[in-house]
Amino acid sequence: MTHVDFAVVGGGIIGCTIARELVLQAPNASVLVLDQDAVGSGASRRSAGLHFPRGATERVRRMSGYSQAWYRALLDADPTLPIHPVPMLVVSDRASAGQVEAAYLDEARMSRVDALPDWLPPLSDGTAAWKGEGCQYADVGALARALARSLRPGTSFRDGVCVTALDRAGNGYELALGTGERVTADAVVLAPGPWLTAPAWRERLAPLGARVKKVVALHIEQPPAAEDGVVVFHDEDAFLLPLHEQRRWLFSYTSQVWDVDPDRLTGSVCASDLAEAREVLLRRAPRLADSARSGRVFCDAYSADREPLVRALDEEGRLVFAGAANGSGYRLAPAIAAEAAHLLRTALQNVSEQGSHP
Ligand SMILES: Cc1cc2nc3c(=O)[nH]c(=O)nc-3n(C[C@H](O)[C@H](O)[C@H](O)COP(=O)(O)OP(=O)(O)OC[C@H]3O[C@@H](n4cnc5c(N)ncnc54)[C@H](O)[C@@H]3O)c2cc1C
């Protein structure tokens, strides 16, 4: 039987960021990250990985600002990380201009523009546009793996190992693994991405009311120009991201296919995905509509109020859920990790005062 101070279940961007936060706050803590697949697979592998400095609520704006500074510091410390700053253009209906101005952070330095690039329909009386700063995008799976690499060997990673049961044991929890092994931990963080209904935690998570929605991003087989940045279509909750290194665009739009099972999604684009995406493109970027033919499809966990869920699932704060970030799990991961560590403060204090378990 292995014993650790902290077990983090899920080696996606959220689990890896949480592991990093725990190690920073309690350098002597023993931390074990478990993933049923490879680290950086799951939703993280297929993510468009865009960070934009905005939030629909005060808490999400705060989280967005925190995460933006965190990623900037990470990239400054290691410029080889797969994080790419990119300019931003936001387009909306004129009627939504107030919403846009309220949603973006001061750091975005939004300023109105009166013309769009010539491959977009010109601005009309009914539309408005802004340029802004603070955007970046990442290869999220690769970044999760880079974070994991930076934590080894102090932090243990077990990938390809499924957590099949989770039970109270003494002051902490016992995890049963698919390998037959059992692990006890003083505190456990569940960061399972869209696997909300895994048998080990289904009943514990059900009261949170999170659901799983399909997320689609399509490749547009036209090369962006060197000066092109991300174009955000505010009213459609969609964006065009120039993948300069791939010489094509990525178009992310909001699918409304709910209650999907991550184990049943094949990752393949279907005809209705293309049709929905083309409808938005025909309205906002018609020259690109016919070039959307392939893409990446997966799913993500969504909370009822569209704010990330970071919750203690017991009274002592020894079992914490972190996720349901509503298609924004990359851009908000550092703030989610900080909130999770705050909920685990008693367990963190114990390690600092009493030392780690071997
Ligand atoms: C197509 C697409 C585009 C997106 N675009 C953006 C974007 O532009 N910006 C943005 O911020 N976000 C975006 N997202 C959302 C973002 O990718 C997710 O919110 C984020 O990756 C979630 O990270 P996670 O660590 O919670 O989940 P995951 O990356 O899914 O990691 C969870 C891990 O838990 C593991 N796990 C599950 N069950 C078990 C078990 N029983 N035992 C052990 N391990 C288990 C899984 O194997 C998985 O690796 C996008 C998502 C998709 C699919």
The ligand as a Gaussian input file, in Angstrom:
#p B3LYP/6-31G(d) Opt

LIG

0 1
 C      -12.041000      21.073000     -29.140000
 C      -11.782000      21.809000     -27.847000
 C      -11.403000      23.144000     -27.871000
 C      -11.165000      23.826000     -26.670000
 N      -10.713000      25.106000     -26.716000
 C      -10.395000      25.743000     -25.561000
 C       -9.823000      27.037000     -25.598000
 O       -9.609000      27.623000     -26.656000
 N       -9.491000      27.633000     -24.410000
 C       -9.701000      27.007000     -23.201000
 O       -9.377000      27.591000     -22.162000
 N      -10.255000      25.778000     -23.153000
 C      -10.598000      25.139000     -24.290000
 N      -11.142000      23.882000     -24.240000
 C      -11.450000      23.319000     -22.941000
 C      -10.209000      22.810000     -22.246000
 O       -9.436000      22.051000     -23.156000
 C      -10.634000      21.937000     -21.060000
 O      -11.455000      22.718000     -20.202000
 C       -9.416000      21.466000     -20.275000
 O       -8.520000      20.765000     -21.111000
 C       -9.882000      20.566000     -19.141000
 O       -8.728000      20.118000     -18.483000
 P       -8.856000      18.986000     -17.382000
 O       -7.508000      18.758000     -16.858000
 O       -9.970000      19.317000     -16.447000
 O       -9.440000      17.726000     -18.201000
 P       -8.717000      16.655000     -19.122000
 O       -7.673000      17.234000     -19.962000
 O       -9.812000      15.877000     -19.779000
 O       -7.977000      15.739000     -18.056000
 C       -8.704000      14.889000     -17.198000
 C       -7.913000      13.605000     -17.085000
 O       -8.551000      12.784000     -16.105000
 C       -8.304000      11.454000     -16.476000
 N       -9.264000      10.565000     -15.818000
 C      -10.598000      10.569000     -15.965000
 N      -11.137000       9.556000     -15.252000
 C      -10.112000       8.908000     -14.629000
 C      -10.030000       7.775000     -13.757000
 N      -11.106000       7.061000     -13.366000
 N       -8.809000       7.402000     -13.308000
 C       -7.681000       8.088000     -13.674000
 N       -7.720000       9.157000     -14.520000
 C       -8.923000       9.572000     -14.985000
 C       -8.457000      11.474000     -17.996000
 O       -7.780000      10.387000     -18.612000
 C       -7.881000      12.819000     -18.387000
 O       -6.552000      12.739000     -18.864000
 C      -11.381000      23.173000     -25.422000
 C      -11.778000      21.833000     -25.392000
 C      -11.966000      21.154000     -26.593000
 C      -12.376000      19.698000     -26.524000

